[in-house]
Amino acid sequence: MGLQTVAEQLAGFFRKYGVNAVAAWPCETWEAGGEPVATVELKRWEGGPAGLKDYLGERWNEEKQAWEELYGSRAKFTFAIGLYSTTAADCLLLMEKIAGVLQQKRPDGLTVQSLTCGETKYDRETGRFLRQAELTGQAFVYAAADESGVFLTFEVRGELNP
């Protein structure tokens, strides 16, 4: 999984729990004048080592009956969330809905650290009201390698469970 799909997965997480959400990039279309919508964009990614030379250890692969080495890094993600609606009040309600979902559930692989938002303003470009929000979280980005040293896949995990 590449970093470009992280925002798409977060938008999918919100949709799963009843929030109308789309990834901002690649630009998904949403109907102007329709129901309130949240756009999700990966704003910032900060990575750092999680182990010596990014080596995290080994895990047993039951399916292959073989050991896999894990390599990765600790990452801090910041998502920009645009809350769009035809009324300012609905922007606030959408923010409350997102906050409620995050109080009950957690996106797979992401430890949420904060959710903040600014004031609601009218956005002339979209003809809607807009409230900008920001979600920060921490995860591990890691890859498993088989015994030959070939990387098998990259994953994002909030906690490392080899």
Secondary structure, DSSP 8 states (H G I E B T S, - for coil): --GGGHHHHHHHHHHHTT--EEETTTT----TTSS-EEEEEEEEEEEEESSGGGEEEEEEETTTTEEEEEEEEEEEEEEEEEEEESSHHHHHHHHHHHHHHHHH---TT-EEEEEEEEEEEEETTTTEEEEEEEEEEEEEEEEEE-TTS-EEEEEEESS---
